[in-house]
Amino acid sequence: MLARLLRLTYLVQLLTGMLLGTWGAVVLMHAWSGAALALVLGGGLGWVVAWQAVIVGFSVLKSRPAGPLWPCLQAFWSEFKAALLIFGLRQPWTKAKPVVLPPLSPPEPGTNALPVLLVHGFVCNHRVWDKAATALRRAGHTVLAIDLEPLFTPIDDYAALVEQAVIELRAQTGVKQVVLVGHSMGGLAIRAWLRAHGSTHAAKIITLGTPHQGTQAPQWLSTPNGTQMMWHSPWLSELAQCESPTVRTLMQLALTRHDNIVYPQRAQVLPDATVTEFSNIGHLAMCLDAEVIRWLVQQAGSAPSPH
């Protein structure tokens, strides 16, 4: 569903840009030529890229924390590149369904290579995890990255999808527990799964840029899951009340101080959960950043052995 939606969105943007390029060719050149054709095609692609830059730039300015400007510019560049790669090149063109992927290498001595379940965020699909999944497989982990669909539904509805994936990973690997990793809304989907199914089969829970306290980002489209992620929403409060300190000790939370989607950034913590801060990178870029992925692999490999 998301792939088709993104393809349609980019087609509209491309055609709009090409129309503007055609107008420019007529006005500037008064005749059809190779240069005019290049202007039309360039206008189409330029419009797509320009819209992405505007969207990312606005979000970075809106979410900018107090402090120097340079880290915000670095965050913009990281997020702009990530958006072009993930939303432009990966997610729209995927047709294959998520499958369990075996390790690419044996685990390093001293690590516990439990299977890893990867859960993406709002308006994304499993292709957001391509780089992280490869790194985890090279570290000896079996990996499954799932798709959360429908796109716009209450987060609790995703708990059944997470449970199905946990069962599949356990069945294919023969282990009792798995490591669950969520980016953005994916972290909340994992917490909804914990509330519905308990923590028996969770060795560790890792979240990246998850709005544990909600976000103050403008919500242009009111959807059930979007409303649940708003700053200090009733749903988030109810979710937190259901979690014990024991469950929270399973959680490793990563946030970036320059998150352009989930802010206030440093408020995204939970009592009894361990927090790691990164800087100078945007929200989506956390899924591509080399330092974040190294941290993720280290955390997954240090998960305790099932009892």
Backbone torsions as a table, in degrees:
resi	resn	phi	psi	omega
1	MET	NA	-48.9	-179.2
2	LEU	-62.1	-43.5	-178.5
3	ALA	-57.9	-44.2	179.2
4	ARG	-65.2	-40.7	179.5
5	LEU	-62.6	-43.0	179.1
6	LEU	-67.2	-39.8	178.6
7	ARG	-61.6	-41.7	178.1
8	LEU	-64.2	-43.5	179.9
9	THR	-60.0	-46.6	-178.8
10	TYR	-69.6	-31.9	177.2
11	LEU	-64.1	-45.0	178.1
12	VAL	-61.0	-44.7	179.6
13	GLN	-64.0	-41.4	-179.3
14	LEU	-63.8	-45.5	-179.9
15	LEU	-64.9	-38.6	177.5
16	THR	-61.3	-46.2	178.9
17	GLY	-64.0	-37.4	179.3
18	MET	-68.0	-37.0	175.6
19	LEU	-63.2	-42.4	177.1
20	LEU	-64.5	-38.8	177.4
21	GLY	-65.5	-37.2	176.9
22	THR	-63.8	-44.6	176.7
23	TRP	-59.2	-43.9	178.7
24	GLY	-63.1	-38.8	179.6
25	ALA	-64.5	-40.7	-179.8
26	VAL	-66.4	-43.9	-176.7
27	VAL	-69.2	-43.3	-172.1
28	LEU	-86.3	-32.2	-170.5
29	MET	-113.4	-21.4	176.2
30	HIS	60.2	12.6	-179.7
31	ALA	-162.1	153.7	178.8
32	TRP	-85.3	129.3	-178.1
33	SER	-153.8	179.2	176.7
34	GLY	-61.4	-38.5	178.8
35	ALA	-65.5	-36.8	178.5
36	ALA	-66.7	-41.2	177.1
37	LEU	-61.5	-42.0	178.0
38	ALA	-62.1	-38.1	178.9
39	LEU	-65.4	-38.5	179.6
40	VAL	-65.6	-49.7	-179.3
41	LEU	-65.7	-41.6	178.4
42	GLY	-64.1	-35.1	177.7
43	GLY	-64.2	-39.0	179.0
44	GLY	-63.8	-50.7	-179.7
45	LEU	-67.4	-39.2	-179.8
46	GLY	-62.7	-37.3	179.0
47	TRP	-64.1	-42.0	178.3
48	VAL	-61.2	-48.2	-178.4
49	VAL	-66.6	-40.3	-178.4
50	ALA	-63.7	-41.0	178.9
51	TRP	-62.5	-40.4	179.2
52	GLN	-64.0	-40.6	179.3
53	ALA	-64.6	-39.8	179.7
54	VAL	-65.0	-45.6	-178.4
55	ILE	-62.1	-47.8	-179.8
56	VAL	-66.2	-42.9	-179.5
57	GLY	-60.6	-42.9	178.8
58	PHE	-62.2	-43.9	-177.9
59	SER	-65.5	-36.5	179.1
60	VAL	-67.8	-42.9	178.8
61	LEU	-65.2	-41.3	-177.7
62	LYS	-65.7	-33.8	-173.9
63	SER	-99.4	2.7	-170.8
64	ARG	-57.6	122.9	175.8
65	PRO	-78.9	166.3	176.5
66	ALA	-64.8	142.8	179.0
67	GLY	136.6	-171.4	-176.8
68	PRO	-63.1	158.3	-179.3
69	LEU	-79.2	-32.5	-172.8
70	TRP	-57.3	-45.6	177.7
71	PRO	-59.8	-33.0	177.8
72	CYS	-67.9	-37.3	176.5
73	LEU	-66.2	-39.3	175.8
74	GLN	-63.0	-41.0	178.2
75	ALA	-63.4	-41.2	177.4
76	PHE	-59.3	-46.5	-177.1
77	TRP	-64.8	-41.5	179.4
78	SER	-65.2	-39.9	-178.1
79	GLU	-73.4	-37.9	178.4
80	PHE	-62.2	-46.3	178.2
81	LYS	-63.8	-42.4	-179.7
82	ALA	-63.7	-40.9	-179.6
83	ALA	-64.9	-42.6	178.5
84	LEU	-62.5	-43.0	-177.4
85	LEU	-70.5	-49.8	-172.3
86	ILE	-79.0	-48.7	-177.7
87	PHE	-81.2	-27.7	-177.3
88	GLY	-92.2	-37.1	-171.3
89	LEU	-112.4	-28.6	-174.4
90	ARG	-99.4	-60.8	-169.8
91	GLN	-66.1	-37.3	-176.5
92	PRO	-69.8	-21.0	-168.3
93	TRP	-110.3	11.1	179.9
94	THR	-88.6	134.0	177.2
95	LYS	-121.8	-21.2	-178.6
96	ALA	-71.4	142.5	176.3
97	LYS	-79.9	150.7	178.1
98	PRO	-60.5	138.8	178.2
99	VAL	-134.9	160.9	175.2
100	VAL	-71.2	126.1	-177.7
101	LEU	-107.6	128.5	-177.6
102	PRO	-76.5	165.4	176.9
103	PRO	-61.6	150.8	174.9
104	LEU	-95.8	-18.5	-179.3
105	SER	-146.1	158.1	173.6
106	PRO	-69.5	151.5	-179.6
107	PRO	-65.6	151.9	175.7
108	GLU	-67.6	147.5	176.2
109	PRO	-57.1	137.8	178.6
110	GLY	88.0	-4.0	177.4
111	THR	-103.3	157.4	179.3
112	ASN	-113.8	96.4	-171.3
113	ALA	-83.2	68.2	175.5
114	LEU	-70.2	155.9	175.5
115	PRO	-63.8	149.8	-175.5
116	VAL	-122.2	130.1	174.6
117	LEU	-104.2	125.4	-178.5
118	LEU	-107.3	127.0	-175.1
119	VAL	-123.8	116.7	-175.1
120	HIS	-78.0	178.2	-177.0
121	GLY	-102.8	-163.2	-174.5
122	PHE	-63.0	131.1	178.8
123	VAL	52.0	48.2	173.8
124	CYS	-134.6	176.7	169.8
125	ASN	-138.7	-172.1	-170.6
126	HIS	-65.9	-15.6	-178.4
127	ARG	-69.8	-13.4	175.8
128	VAL	-63.1	-19.7	-174.3
129	TRP	-97.7	6.7	-173.0
130	ASP	-50.6	-51.0	-176.2
131	LYS	-69.0	-44.4	-179.5
132	ALA	-65.9	-39.5	-179.5
133	ALA	-63.0	-41.4	178.7
134	THR	-63.4	-43.0	179.4
135	ALA	-63.1	-41.5	179.1
136	LEU	-66.3	-40.4	179.2
137	ARG	-66.3	-36.2	177.2
138	ARG	-67.6	-24.3	177.1
139	ALA	-86.8	3.9	174.7
140	GLY	100.0	7.7	-177.4
141	HIS	-92.2	142.4	163.3
142	THR	-79.8	137.3	-170.7
143	VAL	-130.6	140.0	170.2
144	LEU	-134.7	121.1	175.1
145	ALA	-108.6	122.3	-173.8
146	ILE	-102.8	166.6	172.3
147	ASP	-106.0	132.9	176.1
148	LEU	-96.2	107.2	178.0
149	GLU	-139.2	148.8	3.7
150	PRO	-63.1	160.1	-177.2
151	LEU	-67.6	-39.1	-171.2
152	PHE	-119.1	86.2	-176.9
153	THR	-148.3	161.2	176.3
154	PRO	-56.9	142.9	-176.1
155	ILE	-61.2	-32.0	178.9
156	ASP	-58.6	-28.0	-179.7
157	ASP	-65.4	-21.5	-179.1
158	TYR	-79.8	-13.4	-177.6
159	ALA	-59.2	-37.3	-179.9
160	ALA	-66.2	-37.1	177.7
161	LEU	-66.1	-41.0	177.7
162	VAL	-64.3	-43.4	179.6
163	GLU	-61.8	-43.1	178.0
164	GLN	-60.4	-41.0	-179.9
165	ALA	-68.7	-39.7	177.4
166	VAL	-61.5	-43.7	178.2
167	ILE	-61.0	-42.7	-179.0
168	GLU	-65.2	-43.8	178.4
169	LEU	-62.1	-44.3	180.0
170	ARG	-64.3	-39.3	-179.0
171	ALA	-67.3	-39.5	-176.2
172	GLN	-79.6	-22.8	-177.9
173	THR	-107.7	-18.0	178.9
174	GLY	76.3	16.5	179.7
175	VAL	-103.0	164.3	-176.6
176	LYS	-86.7	-33.7	-173.7
177	GLN	-127.8	157.5	178.1
178	VAL	-130.5	163.4	172.0
179	VAL	-96.4	129.9	179.9
180	LEU	-110.3	130.1	-178.2
181	VAL	-124.2	128.2	179.7
182	GLY	-128.4	135.0	172.3
183	HIS	-102.5	131.6	175.8
184	SER	56.0	-123.2	-179.8
185	MET	-59.5	-25.1	178.7
186	GLY	-58.2	-34.2	176.5
187	GLY	-65.2	-35.8	177.3
188	LEU	-72.3	-34.6	175.5
189	ALA	-62.3	-37.2	177.1
190	ILE	-67.2	-40.6	178.0
191	ARG	-66.9	-35.0	174.5
192	ALA	-65.0	-37.0	175.7
193	TRP	-64.1	-41.6	177.8
194	LEU	-59.3	-42.0	-179.8
195	ARG	-65.2	-37.0	-176.3
196	ALA	-82.9	-32.8	-170.1
197	HIS	-124.3	-4.4	178.7
198	GLY	82.7	174.4	-173.8
199	SER	-104.8	11.3	-176.1
200	THR	-55.4	-38.4	-173.9
201	HIS	-102.0	15.3	178.7
202	ALA	-108.4	116.2	175.9
203	ALA	-83.4	-36.1	178.5
204	LYS	-159.7	149.1	177.6
205	ILE	-123.1	123.8	-177.3
206	ILE	-120.5	128.3	178.0
207	THR	-123.0	143.7	178.6
208	LEU	-120.6	118.7	175.5
209	GLY	58.0	35.3	-178.4
210	THR	-86.7	134.5	179.3
211	PRO	-79.2	71.3	-177.2
212	HIS	-63.8	-27.8	175.2
213	GLN	-107.0	4.4	-177.3
214	GLY	90.3	168.2	-178.9
215	THR	-122.8	150.0	175.9
216	GLN	-93.5	7.3	178.1
217	ALA	-61.3	140.7	178.1
218	PRO	-59.1	139.8	178.1
219	GLN	-106.1	101.9	-176.6
220	TRP	-75.1	-26.7	-178.8
221	LEU	-128.5	111.6	-178.1
222	SER	-76.6	108.5	177.4
223	THR	-121.1	159.8	-179.9
224	PRO	-55.9	-46.7	-179.2
225	ASN	-72.7	-33.6	176.7
226	GLY	-63.8	-42.6	178.5
227	THR	-62.9	-37.6	179.3
228	GLN	-65.8	-23.6	-178.1
229	MET	-93.6	4.5	178.4
230	MET	-70.7	157.8	-174.5
231	TRP	-52.5	120.8	177.9
232	HIS	52.4	44.2	179.9
233	SER	-68.4	153.9	176.6
234	PRO	-57.0	-36.8	-179.5
235	TRP	-62.9	-41.8	178.7
236	LEU	-65.3	-38.8	178.5
237	SER	-64.2	-43.1	178.9
238	GLU	-65.2	-38.8	178.9
239	LEU	-62.5	-44.8	-178.9
240	ALA	-63.3	-36.0	-178.5
241	GLN	-67.6	-19.9	-178.4
242	CYS	-87.3	-5.3	-173.4
243	GLU	-102.7	133.2	179.0
244	SER	-89.8	161.0	174.3
245	PRO	-56.7	-33.2	179.5
246	THR	-63.4	-43.4	177.8
247	VAL	-65.2	-40.2	-177.6
248	ARG	-65.0	-29.2	179.6
249	THR	-68.2	-14.7	175.5
250	LEU	-77.8	-11.7	-168.7
251	MET	-95.9	132.8	171.4
252	GLN	-116.5	114.8	-175.8
253	LEU	-105.3	127.7	174.2
254	ALA	-112.2	133.0	175.5
255	LEU	-134.7	156.4	173.7
256	THR	-111.9	134.1	-177.7
257	ARG	-67.2	-10.3	-179.9
258	HIS	-119.8	33.0	176.5
259	ASP	-63.0	125.0	-177.2
260	ASN	-95.2	-0.4	179.7
261	ILE	-117.3	-41.0	-177.9
262	VAL	-108.3	106.9	-179.7
263	TYR	-152.5	154.5	4.8
264	PRO	-58.8	130.4	-169.8
265	GLN	-66.4	-47.4	-172.8
266	ARG	-81.4	1.1	176.0
267	ALA	-88.3	-6.3	-172.6
268	GLN	-84.1	60.1	-178.0
269	VAL	-125.4	166.9	177.7
270	LEU	-135.3	142.9	176.3
271	PRO	-58.2	139.3	175.4
272	ASP	75.0	-4.2	176.4
273	ALA	-96.2	146.4	179.6
274	THR	-84.6	135.4	-175.1
275	VAL	-119.4	135.6	174.0
276	THR	-123.2	131.2	-178.5
277	GLU	-104.4	139.3	169.8
278	PHE	-119.4	165.9	-177.7
279	SER	-138.2	163.4	170.1
280	ASN	67.9	15.5	176.6
281	ILE	-131.2	152.2	-179.3
282	GLY	-86.7	-174.0	-173.5
283	HIS	-67.3	-58.6	-179.2
284	LEU	-67.9	-31.3	-178.2
285	ALA	-63.5	-17.9	177.5
286	MET	-59.4	-30.3	-178.8
287	CYS	-75.7	-10.2	-178.0
288	LEU	-117.1	-18.5	-173.3
289	ASP	-66.2	130.8	-175.7
290	ALA	-62.7	-40.7	-179.1
291	GLU	-66.3	-41.9	178.7
292	VAL	-64.1	-42.0	-178.7
293	ILE	-67.2	-38.5	175.4
294	ARG	-60.4	-43.7	177.6
295	TRP	-61.9	-43.0	180.0
296	LEU	-61.1	-45.5	179.3
297	VAL	-63.3	-40.6	179.2
298	GLN	-64.3	-42.3	179.5
299	GLN	-65.9	-42.3	179.3
300	ALA	-64.3	-38.7	-178.8
301	GLY	-73.8	-16.9	-179.4
302	SER	-100.1	10.1	176.9
303	ALA	-62.5	139.6	-179.6
304	PRO	-65.9	150.1	177.1
305	SER	-67.4	143.1	178.0
306	PRO	-60.2	143.0	179.3
307	HIS	-78.7	NA	NA
